[in-house]
Amino acid sequence: MAKYIRIVGGQYRRSRIQVPDTPGLRPTPDRVRETLFNWLGYFWNQDFSDKRVLDLFAGSGALGFEAASRGAAHVQMVESDQRAVLALRKVRDRLGATNVRIHAGTAAHALERMDAARFDLVLLDPPFGQAWFPNILSEIKPLLEASALVYAESEQQLEPPAGYAALRQGRAAAVHYQLLQYDRQT
């Protein structure tokens, strides 16, 4: 039986997203997504219209499609699993989400190719148990606008590395989540 989640806010609110049957895929729960986007709305005065978003481990696309639904100017999704990529493209096309681009490939490959891109928000929900943090926070720094926000989901609470400050944090079952702010020293 297929598993579905729903977009919780914005123009695509209540739209269903089918979750691909992919090992290790765990979509961000509705309550956590709602909390994250409430935080973002607070920091951005409910205006996503000029925001560029990178969803580096897109999976089901729950986080990236939430950003697109709220009117983000551009959402770049990155996903390595081909079944998930096909599902992402299907959802994007069904929604008519022209502000969403999907890159089929690994996070490392995508980061190598995005040397000129800059983002206001990076969504990091990597597979658990693979020690992505804190290296990934260092690797994304060249892509971040000054004062960019970074959302991180992990199996344990993260200690923000140099250059980042924790703005908000929470926990839902075994998932720790944080909103960090990058401080680029000019």
N, C-alpha and C positions, 0 to 999 in steps of 0.2 A: 504494500500500500504506500502510495506517495505521501511524503510529508511536506507540509506547506507552512510558511510564516506569512505575516501580513505587514505591509508598510504602515507605520503607526501615525504618520502625520504628513501634512503638505498636500500637494495636488494629486498625488497617487495614493493618498490615504485609503486604507482597507484593500488595496490591490494585493493579490496573492503572489507569492514567490515560491516556486517549487524548489525544495532543497534537494540537490543531487545526492544520490547514494554514493558518497565518496568517503573513504576511510579518513577519520580524524576531523571531518567537517562538523563544526558545532556553531551554528548561527548564533549571533548575539541575541539574547532573549529580548522580547518586546519591552519589558520594563527597563532594562539597561539601555536600550536604544532611546527610549523616551527620555530617560534621565540625561543621557549624553546630549541629545538635541535640545533639551531645556537649558543645559549648561551653555551650549554653543549659542543659543538664542540670547541668553543673558549677555554673554561677552560680545556678541555682534549686533546687539540691539534688534534682534529678530530679522536682520537683513543678510541674506546669503547671496544676494544677486551679483556681487562682484568677487565671490570666493571661488578659488581653485582648489580642488580636493583630490588627493591621491589615496586610493584604497589599495594598499600594497599587497594584501593577502585577501582578495575579494571573496573567495569561497562562494557562498550563496548570493552575495551582493547586497545583503541586508543593510549594511552600513552605507555603502556607496549610493544605493537607490534611495535611502532616507535623505541623504544630502541632495541628490538630484530632485527629489520630491519637494524639498523646501526651497528650490530655486537656485541652487549653486550654479554659477556661470559655467563651470567645467568640472566633470568628475572623471578621473582616469582610474580605471580598475585594472589590476594586475592579477592574473590567476594562472597557475601552471597545470592544473588538471583539465584535460580536454573536455570531459563530460561537464565539468562546472563552467568552462568557457562557453560551450554550446548553450547551456541553460541561461547564462548571463545574457548572451546575445538575444536569445528568445524573449526574455523578460524585457530587455531594452527596446526591442522592436515592437512588442505588444503594447508597451506603455507610450511609445513614441518619444522616448527620452533622448532627444537629439543632443543634449549636453553631456551624454555619457559616451566615453571611449573605452574599449576593452582591449587590453594587451594580453595575448596568449604567450606566457613564458614565466620564468622564475623571477622572483623579486630581485635577485642579484643581476640578472640580465637586464631587467627593466631599469634598474638604477644606473647601470653602465650607459644606457642609451638616452637617459634624460638629463644630460649635463646642462642644458640651457633652460629646462623647465623650472618654474618656481610655484610653490603651493602655499596656501594659507592654512590648510589643514591636511595632516597625514593621519590616516586611520591604520593602525597596526594591530591586527588580530591574527598573529602567525600560529602555525600548529604548535601545540603544547609539547613539552619534552624535548625540544630541539635547541635550546639555549640561544634564542635569537637576540635576547636583550643582554647587555647594553650595546653590543656591536651595531645593531641595526639603527639605534638612535644616533650613533656617530656617523654611519654611512649616509643617512638622509640629510644631514646638516646642509650640504651644498644646494639642496632643493628647496630649502625653507626660506620663506619671506621673513623679514625681521618681525619678531613677535608672533610667528606662526604658532598654531596650536597643534598638538600631537595627542591623539587618543591611543592608549595602549591597553590591550587585554593580555593577561598572563595568568599562569597558574600560581604565582606568588606576588606579593606586593613588591613593586619596583622602587629602588632608590634612584631618584633622578640624577643622571650624571651632570657633570659641569656643563653649563650653558642652558640647562632646563630647570624650570621651577614647577612644582606640583601645584595646580590650581584647585583640583577637585579629585576625589577618589571614592571608590565604593567597592562593595563585594556582593556577589550573588552566587551562592553555593560555593563551588570550587574556583570561581572566576573572580580575579581581582581586576579592576579597571580604574584607569586614571586619565585625567586630562592634564597634559603638561603644556607649558608655554616655553617656546624657544626664545632665547635672548641673544641675538647676533651682536657681537661686539664689533662696532664699525671702526 
